[in-house]
Amino acid sequence: MDVLSYVTFPCYFWQRFLSQILPLLKFSTLNVSPRHTWTTISRVCLVSAALISMVVAYTHRSIWSIGFLIIGFVWPLFWSSEERVHVAGSRWLWMTSCIITAIFPLLSVDKTETLSSILLGGTGMLLAGAFMIKQVARSASRSLLLVFYIQCLFIVITMVVTASSVRCLQAKAGLPLLNQISGWIVLSVSSLLPFISRVEHSTPMSKILMYFLGFGPCFVILSISVEGMFYVAYSMTLLCWIEVESSLRNAQRSKPENAQVYRFQADDLRIVLFFLFFVQVGFFGTGNVASVSSFYLSPVYRLIPIFNPFYMSALLLFKIIAPYIILSVVFATLTYQLHLPRFALFLNALMITDGMTVMFFFNVTDTGSWLEIGQTISFFVVASLLLAWSGGICAGGEYLMADVLIRTPKFHVD
């Protein structure tokens, strides 16, 4: 019975696939020019190369840095002159954020506790927050600006508490009770504030800023080294991504389109690849499968001085999830800015990411050392979980930004 169930679905799937694809291929051979055919083949090759590169990057982290250099410097070379005019305001910010974020995958995953790096990350959050507050200040209400200032104050308090806790723990003096209570209060309040705040947002950018500042204390008190700086660079790159993609799409619109009809474009495939790239980098930006810096326990002792695996694991998972909340709200905003239906890009992502999981599946081995066996299995599991997690990112972003992203009536696919 089990064998029958395994055989039935593939037979049905490929029967439906062939029934749909054969008429399409016959039609395409009659109506498509050779130039269009070669363009399609080249795009398929580029997508395949991108997926293979992301697979190889699981063991060679420098490829993530190469990816940032490609999207930051190579991709802009293919913009038309009209597109460059539209993106002129954000082009250099995009290139700068990409090259800064590209530094982190090149750093060693074996980190030691460095207070100066932790405080530098907190300072970066304050500077980035001040820059973004200045951008949204004209359209923001006084109550919203007050919330932003309070969030910045939380980051400052967290930096002070973390500096004191690190010095006490390094001196083997134990964690002061005041530091423990203060750390828990600031971390809890700052993390919950973006979700419970009833302040109205005039633009999606102000809502994204609230989430960015809200998770800032998490990347101060739970960081061991450069995670806070990575959080700033990663978030700024995502924000620049919104501006660049929106400007490019506006440059490509030569005439008004029916906003209720979704037509797939070649650029949508590139956006999907960028999204998958950012999903992977959010996990591997400061570590790898074998040794993720997020799994070091020394930062957790600033909140829980006595070993407790359950609560410590919860804090570490929260730290891993936090960048994906930023990615979720950014991706929802990008989908809105491009006038796309809610899950159109994610459905396109599902079509191409199976290639990654299939490659990892065929790499799974049951021979060799336990390390090699476990590594191949962990690669497959992590890739599969990140694929499933990307669906949660899309759904979560739409939910979190629902009060800001006012959409037109429902789309239909043309």
C-alpha positions in Angstrom: 0.0 0.0 0.0 2.9 2.4 0.9 4.6 1.7 -2.5 1.3 2.3 -4.3 0.8 5.7 -2.6 4.4 6.7 -3.4 3.9 5.8 -7.1 0.4 7.2 -7.6 1.1 10.8 -6.9 4.2 11.2 -9.2 2.3 9.5 -12.0 -0.6 11.8 -11.6 1.6 14.9 -11.2 3.7 14.2 -14.4 0.5 13.3 -16.3 -1.0 16.7 -15.5 2.4 18.4 -16.2 2.7 16.8 -19.6 -0.9 17.5 -20.5 -0.3 21.2 -19.9 3.2 21.6 -21.1 3.1 19.8 -24.5 0.4 22.1 -26.0 2.4 25.1 -24.7 5.6 23.9 -26.2 3.8 23.3 -29.5 2.4 26.8 -29.5 5.7 28.3 -28.5 7.6 26.7 -31.4 5.1 28.4 -33.8 4.9 31.8 -32.3 8.2 32.5 -30.6 11.3 34.0 -32.3 14.7 32.4 -31.9 15.9 35.5 -30.0 13.1 35.1 -27.4 14.0 31.4 -27.2 17.7 32.2 -26.4 16.6 34.8 -23.9 14.5 32.3 -22.1 17.3 29.7 -22.1 19.7 32.2 -20.7 17.3 33.1 -17.9 16.8 29.5 -17.0 20.6 29.1 -16.9 21.0 32.1 -14.7 18.3 30.9 -12.3 19.9 27.4 -12.2 23.3 29.0 -11.5 21.9 31.1 -8.7 20.2 28.1 -7.0 23.4 26.0 -7.4 25.4 28.9 -5.9 23.1 29.0 -2.9 23.5 25.3 -2.4 27.3 25.5 -2.5 27.2 28.5 -0.1 26.1 26.2 2.7 29.7 24.9 2.8 31.5 28.0 1.4 30.1 31.1 3.1 32.1 33.5 1.0 29.6 32.9 -1.8 27.1 34.9 0.1 29.5 37.8 0.0 29.9 37.3 -3.8 26.1 37.3 -4.1 25.9 40.7 -2.4 28.6 42.1 -4.7 26.7 40.8 -7.7 23.3 42.3 -6.7 25.0 45.5 -5.5 27.4 46.2 -8.4 26.9 43.8 -11.3 23.1 44.0 -11.5 23.0 47.9 -11.7 25.2 47.6 -14.9 22.2 46.1 -16.7 19.9 49.0 -15.9 18.7 51.2 -18.8 19.6 54.9 -18.8 16.0 55.7 -17.9 16.1 53.2 -15.0 19.3 54.7 -13.7 17.7 58.1 -13.7 14.8 56.8 -11.6 17.1 55.0 -9.2 19.7 57.7 -8.9 18.6 58.7 -5.4 18.9 55.3 -3.9 21.5 53.6 -6.1 24.6 54.5 -4.0 22.8 53.6 -0.8 22.0 50.2 -2.3 25.6 49.6 -3.4 27.0 50.8 0.0 24.6 48.6 2.0 25.4 45.6 -0.1 29.1 45.9 0.2 28.8 46.4 4.0 26.6 43.4 4.4 29.0 41.3 2.2 31.6 41.7 4.9 29.9 39.5 7.5 29.9 36.1 5.7 33.7 36.5 5.4 34.2 36.8 9.1 35.0 33.7 11.2 32.0 31.9 12.7 34.1 31.1 15.9 33.6 34.3 17.8 34.6 35.5 21.2 32.7 37.9 23.4 33.7 41.4 22.3 32.0 44.3 24.1 33.3 47.0 21.7 31.6 45.2 18.8 28.4 44.8 20.7 28.3 48.5 21.6 29.2 49.5 18.0 26.2 47.5 16.8 24.0 49.4 19.2 25.4 52.7 18.0 24.7 51.6 14.4 21.1 51.0 15.3 20.8 54.5 16.8 22.4 56.1 13.8 20.3 54.1 11.3 17.2 54.9 13.5 17.9 58.6 13.5 18.4 58.6 9.7 15.1 56.8 9.2 13.2 59.0 11.7 14.4 62.0 9.8 13.0 60.5 6.6 9.5 59.8 8.1 9.3 62.8 10.4 7.3 65.1 8.0 4.4 62.7 7.8 4.6 61.2 11.3 2.4 62.3 14.2 3.9 63.5 17.5 2.7 60.3 19.2 4.5 58.2 16.6 7.7 60.2 16.9 7.5 59.8 20.7 7.3 56.0 20.3 10.5 56.1 18.1 12.3 58.2 20.7 11.3 55.8 23.4 12.5 52.8 21.3 15.9 54.6 20.9 16.0 55.1 24.6 15.5 51.4 25.1 18.5 50.7 22.9 20.6 53.1 24.9 19.5 51.5 28.2 20.2 48.0 26.8 23.7 49.1 25.8 24.4 50.4 29.4 23.0 47.3 31.0 24.8 44.9 28.6 28.2 46.7 29.2 27.8 46.3 32.9 26.6 42.7 32.7 29.5 41.7 30.4 32.1 43.2 32.8 30.6 41.6 35.8 30.4 38.1 34.1 33.9 38.4 32.7 35.2 39.3 36.2 33.4 36.2 37.6 31.4 38.5 39.9 28.0 37.0 38.8 25.1 38.8 37.2 23.7 41.7 39.3 20.0 41.3 40.1 19.3 44.8 38.9 20.9 44.1 35.5 18.9 40.9 35.1 15.6 42.6 35.9 16.4 45.7 33.8 17.5 43.5 30.9 14.3 41.4 31.0 12.0 44.5 31.2 13.7 46.4 28.4 13.8 43.3 26.1 10.2 42.4 26.8 8.7 45.9 26.4 10.7 46.8 23.4 9.9 43.6 21.6 6.2 43.7 22.4 5.8 47.5 21.6 5.6 47.1 17.8 2.9 44.5 18.1 0.7 46.2 20.7 1.1 49.9 19.7 -2.0 51.5 18.5 -0.3 54.5 17.0 -1.3 55.2 13.4 1.3 55.0 10.7 1.1 57.3 7.7 3.6 55.2 5.6 4.8 51.6 5.5 8.3 52.8 6.2 7.3 54.2 9.6 5.9 50.8 10.5 9.1 49.0 9.4 11.1 51.5 11.4 9.1 50.6 14.5 9.9 46.9 14.1 13.5 47.7 13.4 14.0 49.7 16.6 11.8 47.3 18.5 14.2 44.4 18.0 17.3 46.5 18.4 17.7 45.7 22.2 17.5 42.0 21.3 20.6 42.3 19.1 22.5 44.2 21.8 21.8 42.1 24.9 21.9 38.7 23.1 24.9 39.4 20.9 28.3 38.0 21.4 30.1 40.1 18.7 29.0 41.5 15.4 25.4 40.3 15.2 24.1 43.8 16.0 26.1 45.3 13.2 24.8 42.6 10.8 21.3 43.3 11.9 21.7 47.0 10.9 23.4 46.2 7.6 20.9 43.5 6.7 17.9 45.7 7.5 19.3 48.7 5.7 19.9 46.5 2.6 16.3 45.3 2.7 15.0 48.9 2.9 17.1 50.0 0.0 15.8 47.0 -1.9 12.3 48.4 -1.6 13.3 51.8 -2.9 15.3 50.3 -5.8 12.7 47.8 -7.0 9.9 50.4 -6.7 11.9 52.9 -8.8 12.7 50.3 -11.4 9.1 49.2 -11.7 8.0 52.9 -12.0 10.5 53.4 -14.8 9.2 50.4 -16.7 5.6 51.5 -16.6 5.1 53.4 -19.9 1.3 53.4 -19.5 -1.3 52.8 -16.8 -2.0 49.1 -16.2 -5.1 47.3 -14.9 -4.2 47.1 -11.2 -6.5 44.1 -10.8 -4.7 41.9 -13.3 -1.4 40.2 -12.5 0.8 39.4 -15.4 4.1 37.5 -14.7 7.2 39.5 -15.7 10.8 38.3 -16.0 11.7 40.8 -13.2 9.4 38.9 -10.8 11.7 35.9 -11.1 14.7 38.0 -10.2 12.8 39.4 -7.2 12.0 35.9 -6.1 15.7 34.9 -6.3 16.6 38.0 -4.2 14.0 37.1 -1.7 15.3 33.5 -1.4 18.8 34.9 -1.1 17.8 37.2 1.8 16.1 34.3 3.5 19.3 32.2 3.4 21.5 35.2 4.4 19.2 35.9 7.4 20.3 32.5 8.8 23.9 32.2 7.5 24.9 35.9 7.7 27.0 35.4 10.9 27.3 31.6 11.1 26.8 28.3 9.4 25.0 25.0 10.0 27.8 23.5 12.1 28.6 26.6 14.2 26.0 29.3 14.2 27.1 32.2 16.4 23.5 32.6 17.5 23.9 29.3 19.5 26.6 30.6 21.8 25.3 30.6 25.4 27.4 33.4 26.9 25.0 36.2 25.8 22.0 34.4 27.4 23.7 34.4 30.8 23.1 38.2 30.8 19.4 37.3 31.4 19.5 33.8 32.8 22.5 33.3 35.1 21.6 29.7 35.9 21.7 27.1 33.1 18.1 26.4 31.9 18.0 24.8 28.4 14.3 25.5 27.7 14.4 29.3 28.4 17.9 29.7 26.9 16.8 27.9 23.7 13.7 30.2 23.5 15.9 33.3 23.7 18.2 32.0 21.0 15.3 31.1 18.7 13.8 34.5 19.2 17.1 36.1 18.2 17.2 34.0 15.0 13.6 34.8 14.1 13.9 38.6 14.7 15.6 39.4 11.3 13.0 37.4 9.5 10.3 39.7 11.0 12.0 42.6 9.3 12.2 40.6 6.1 8.5 39.7 6.3 7.4 43.3 6.6 9.8 44.5 3.9 8.6 41.8 1.5 5.0 42.6 2.2 5.7 46.3 1.5 7.6 45.5 -1.6 4.7 43.3 -2.9 2.4 46.2 -2.2 4.7 48.8 -3.8 4.9 46.7 -7.0 1.1 46.3 -7.2 1.3 42.6 -7.0 -1.2 40.2 -5.4 -0.3 39.0 -1.9 1.3 35.7 -2.5 2.2 35.9 -6.2 6.0 36.1 -5.6 5.9 33.3 -2.9 4.1 31.0 -5.3 6.8 31.7 -7.9 9.4 31.0 -5.2 7.9 27.6 -4.6 8.4 26.7 -8.2 12.1 27.2 -8.3 13.2 26.3 -4.7 12.4 22.7 -5.2 15.6 22.5 -7.2 17.6 23.4 -4.1 16.0 20.8 -1.9 16.3 18.1 -4.6 20.0 18.8 -4.8 20.4 18.5 -1.1 18.3 15.4 -1.0 20.6 13.7 -3.5 23.6 14.8 -1.6 22.4 13.0 1.6 24.7 10.0 2.2 24.7 7.1 4.6 28.4 6.4 4.2 31.5 8.0 5.7 32.0 9.6 9.1 29.1 10.6 11.4 30.0 14.2 10.8 29.6 13.8 7.0 26.4 12.0 7.3 25.0 14.4 9.8 26.1 17.4 7.7 24.4 16.2 4.5 21.2 15.5 6.5 21.3 18.9 8.2 21.7 20.7 4.9 18.6 19.0 3.5 16.6 19.7 6.7 17.7 23.4 6.9 16.9 24.0 3.3 13.5 22.4 3.6 12.7 24.3 6.8 13.8 27.6 5.3 11.5 27.0 2.3 8.6 26.3 4.6 9.6 29.3 6.7 9.5 31.6 3.7 5.8 30.9 3.4 5.4 32.0 7.0 7.4 35.1 6.3 5.0 36.1 3.5 1.9 35.4 5.6 3.3 37.1 8.7 4.4 40.2 6.8 0.9 40.6 5.3 -0.7 40.3 8.7 1.7 42.7 10.4 1.4 45.3 7.7 -2.4 44.9 7.2 -3.3 48.2 8.8 -0.8 50.2 6.6 -1.0 48.5 3.2 -4.4 49.4 1.8 -4.9 47.3 -1.2 -7.2 47.6 -4.2 -9.8 44.9 -5.0 -8.6 41.4 -5.4 -6.3 40.5 -8.2 -6.7 37.7 -10.8 -4.0 36.1 -12.8 -4.0 36.8 -16.5 
